[in-house]
Amino acid sequence: NLTMVAGLAPGETVLVHGGASGIGTFAIQYAAALGCPVFATARAAKHDAIAALGATPIDYENEDFAERVQADVILDIMGAAYLERNLAALRPNGRLMIIGTQGGLKTDLNLGWLLARRATVAATTLRARPLAEKATIVRGVRDEVWPLVEAGRIRPIVDRRVPMADAAEALHVLEGGSH
């Protein structure tokens, strides 16, 4: 999504919401590997972890990200709750990629603001795509991302290992958001 849909280019500034999530940790590492300055929202307790991945952390509980960063690309998991502030945080010609709606589905959108800033808002999900599009995405990941994984520039982030017998405990950790 960052390069294929949002057209992220080396050197552009990226804001990743949910920087400590699985998608967030990947996006931080990928954008950093492309040479992009990266900012990421997360709880304060997770700031050291996302900073270690290459992002400047923003405490979404106590800071307004729109006052901290002007981004070329924003990767958003919140949807409606963040739309107005996301638009305020976009540079002219910026691209907002909505990939989740944890903050709701419906809100007002000032089209005049979009026109004046030449901004793009796109929403995408992998699930709803036809098989041919999914295959193209897989080829792109193989060609563009996998070499970064092999080189150790992108790695999975594992919070802890839990035996299968303790699966209920693992689910509790995920639901509590402490991972």
Summary of the structure (lengths in Angstrom):
residues: 179
radius of gyration: 16.7
end to end distance: 24.6
largest distance: 56.1
contacts: 510
relative contact order: 0.13
helix: 43%
strand: 18%
